[in-house]
Structure formats: structure tokens, C-alpha cells
Amino acid sequence: MYNPVDRRLVVGAGWLGEPLAREWQDHGHKVVVTTRNEERIVQLQASGLQTWRLDLADAGESYGLEQRLAPFACICFAVPPARSSAPKTYAEWIARILRAWPYNPSKTVLFISSTGVYPPQTDEYDESSEVLVDHAVVLAEREVQQWGNNYRILRCGGLADERRVIARYWSGKVLEEADQPVNWVHRDDVIGALNFLEEQAISGIFNVVAPLHPERRGVARQQSERYGFAPPAHETEGGKRRIIQPKALLELGFVFKHPDPLSF
């Protein structure tokens, strides 16, 4: 039998993957993280994280992969598709790892997805809504679903925290579609949702988005004051009223630590 505290692999030691791995490690799990960058490997290992080099785009990485993956009880994919890659390529990379991972029904696969899978039109979307058929992340989600029944797909909104202040990108620039509501989530709540779903032992697809959706202009003004950078130089009116709701998580009783992006 696989013990869930045995070993966990986090594919992608980025802005979300690294702190997730550290939290799991602090709670007694044996964690390995992956990165493509040799310099990053040195940094992560020096900070106490066991790290592998793994390049999903490198076909040579398939050799010996089954033996490397065999000990893990959980794999979490926390790496987005490369902008330059074809939609199917990303799904093929995910599938390559899953095919090399010896199957056991007690194993768990976690996939950090995106609310970008929903159409861009004005509407309100939840987990039952239709998604974009040929979207790279949707194709990858299907590979995860075909792997087995013990999976959790988290469709995350715009990822933010005190070190990743999204409104900073609008500082001194034109804020287009200022009336558009934001679909953001604080990193703490993504990690919190992963741990909550593990405690509940529930599989499925979950939107992970702050339940409140203030307009862009309000968030831009609030964050520029809080963090001391210049507000947008100009605003344009309008914006699609596209809202993503975390219906499934709320129905399960998950409580967001940061429910309002105005406080990010």
C-alpha cells in the first residue's frame, strides 16, 4: 500500500510549486521538486529541497523515468504550458510522465489548471460550464482524467500574493477595460485548497478563484496605494463581465483566507 506521506513529486518548482513543496515538507512529507534549470537546482538544493532536473520537452528524459517515478504516491503538476508550444504538445508532455508512472489506484495526481479553459465571453462560469475544446490546458486535463479516478484538477484564477502584485503591471500604463471584474486567487488559498481536498479525500475538478470579483480599476487603485507604485496613467471603459465562481469548493465548505482581491 502507498502511504500518502511517503513521497511526493512537484513538477515545476516555480512561484507556486516551490512554496507548496516546502509546506508539504514541513508537514512531514518526503518531497522532490523538478526544474529544467541547472542553476535553479543548486539554489533549491542549497535551501533544503531535493531537486531533479526534468525537462518535459526533452524526449530523452523518458529513459529511466519509470524507475524514478515508481516510489511516488502523489505527483503534482505545477508547470504551465510554454507559450511557444503547440496545444497538443503540453498534453503529450503530461501524458509522458503519467504513462511512465506505475499505476496504483491509491496514488493521486494533482494538476494546476487555469480558468483560461472557459470561454472569454461575458457570462458566469462554474465547474459544470463548457470549456474550450482545443485549449492546451483542457487537453492536458483530459490526460489526467484518463489516468485514473484519483485526481484533482484545480482551475486557478490569476495567481497573486504580496510578492506578485498583478496591478503593478498596469502602473503608469493604460488600464484597458477598467470595468472588467477580476478572477484572481491568492497563492495561500491555492495551497489551502489542495490540502483541504486531500483532507476530504475528494477527486474532481475545482475552480480556485476568490469568491469576490471587484473591478480592475478598484484593484489597481487599491494596490497602487498599498504598495506605493504609480496608478494606471489612463483608463478605458468597458470590459466583459466574465466571472468564474468557485462553486464546488464553497459547497464543500472551503473557507477562503483571502476572499476579496481588494485585500491582496
Buried (B, 14 or more C-beta within 10 A) or exposed (E): EBEBEEBBBBBBBBBBBBBBBBBBBEEEBBBBBBBBEEEBBEBBEEEEBBBBEBEBEEEEBEEEBEEBBEEBBBBBBBBBBEEEBEBEBBBBBBBBBBBBBEEEEEBBBBBBBBBBBBBEEEBEBBBEBEBBEEBBBBBBBEBBBEBBEBBBBBBBBBBBBEEBBBBBEBBEEEBBBBBBBBBBBBBBBBBBBBBBBBEEEEBEBBBBBBBBBBBBBBBBBBBBEBEEBEBBEEBEEEBBBBBBBBBBBBEBEBEBEBBBBBBB
